[in-house]
Amino acid sequence: MRNMSDDHTHVQEFFGARAADWDARFPDDGPAYAAAVSGLGLREGDRVLDAGCGTGRALPPLRAAVGPSGVVLGADLTPAMLQAAVRAGRDRDGQLLLADVAALPLRAESLDAVFGAGLISHLPDPAENLRELARVVRPGGTLALFHPIGRAALAARQGRQITPDDLRAEPNLRPLLAGSGWRMTSYVDEDIRFLALAVRDA
């Protein structure tokens, strides 16, 4: 059995070391985030979580989507990432939580949607962690799994090949979601973005 604290330490070290210049490394991602948020179909007054929010780049478009009466939460495991979000002023768009997406401090069915950018590949137990996201979303609520570039472009940037066991490949992701309380409704994997949308099963 994997040691969850080791996973957490690894994630915190990885992102903690990169937090200070994270936004500067990806300055042109804003429109891609906004387009992905629009896929959630949020309405005025909705409650939404950015899971693994990092520096909070999704928080402004999420706030714009739910309006002043909505609730926007950003949860991340890495203090340095949340500090970078505050420095960027994004705490004005959402409440930041130092929290693990594997054990969210939220009531069951208390949200309308979850947004996760670059999240799936950093989950220590993807099936269990996606179940936890399903727990906090009402039936019929939505999930967006997003990355500002597609799988092939990301692999090329990292100097590696896509492997058949990649969790984000549609044949792997669809049953993973289905076994975790979600039904995939759309899947896009192109150079300019990766976006999988799913609905919380009743």
BABA-950242 format. One record per residue (C-alpha): residue in one letter; x, y, z. Coordinates in steps of 0.2 Angstrom, whole numbers, plus 5000, padded with zeros to 4 digits. Example, Ala and Ser with C-alpha at 12.3 -4.5 7.8 and 13.67 -1.06 7.14 Angstrom:
A506249785039 S506849955036 
# end
This chain:
M500050005000 R500750174996 N501150295009 M499950445007 S501150565017 D502550525005 D501350564990 H500950734999 T502750775002 H503250744984 V501750854978 Q502150994990 E504050984985 F503650984967 F502451134967 G503251224981 A504951234971 R503951304956 A502651414964 A503551584963 D503751584944 W502351474940 D501251604932 A502751684923 R503151514915 F501351504907 P500851684904 D499651644889 D498451514898 G497151644903 P495951624888 A496151434889 Y495551434907 A494151544903 A493551434889 A493651284900 V492651364914 S491251394902 G491151214899 L490551184916 G488851274912 L488951374929 R487551494933 E487351644944 G487451594962 D488251424960 R489551354972 V491151294963 L492751214969 D494451234960 A495251074966 G497151084966 C496951274962 G498851314962 T499051494960 G497251514957 R497251554938 A495451484937 L494751584951 P494351744941 P493451654927 L492551554940 R492051704949 A491451784933 A490351634930 V489451624947 G489351814950 P489451904967 S488151784974 G489051624970 V490351534981 V492051504974 L493351394983 G495151354979 A495951204988 D497751164987 L498951054996 T500451174994 P500651335005 A501851414992 M500551404978 L499151484989 Q500351614994 A500751654975 A498851654973 V498651794986 R500151894979 A499251894962 G497651954971 R496651804966 D496051774984 R494851914980 D493951804968 G493851644979 Q494151584997 L495751484997 L495851325007 L497451235012 A496651065010 D496950895002 V495750854988 A495750674995 A494850735011 L493950895008 P493250995023 L491651015014 R489850945017 A489150805005 E488250874990 S488751054995 L489351104977 D488751124960 A490351094951 V492251054952 F493651124941 G495251034941 A496751094930 G498150974928 L497450884943 I497250704937 S499050654935 H499450714953 L498150614962 P498850484973 D497350374972 P496350434957 A494850324959 E494650364977 N495050544975 L493750564961 R492550484972 E492950614985 L492550754972 A490950664968 R490450664987 V490450854988 V489550884972 R487650874970 P486850744958 G486850824941 G488350934946 T489850944934 L491650914934 A492950984922 L494650904920 F495751024911 H497451054905 P497951204894 I498851094882 G498450924876 R499250754880 A500350744865 A500950924867 L501250904885 A502250744882 A503350834869 R503650974881 Q504250854894 G505250754882 R504250594884 Q503150474875 I501250454878 T501050284885 P499450174884 D499150174903 D499050374903 L497550404915 R496950544903 A496750434888 E494950424885 P494850234886 N495650244903 L494750404910 R492950354905 P492850194916 L493950284929 L492650424931 A491150294929 G491850194944 S491950354954 G490250424953 W490450524936 R489750504919 M490950584905 T489950694893 S491350754882 Y493150734879 V494350844869 D496250814868 E497050924855 D498651024855 I497851184862 R496951104876 F496350944886 L494650954893 A493550814899 L491850854906 A490750744917 V489150744926 R488850684944 D487750524944 A486150524954 
# end
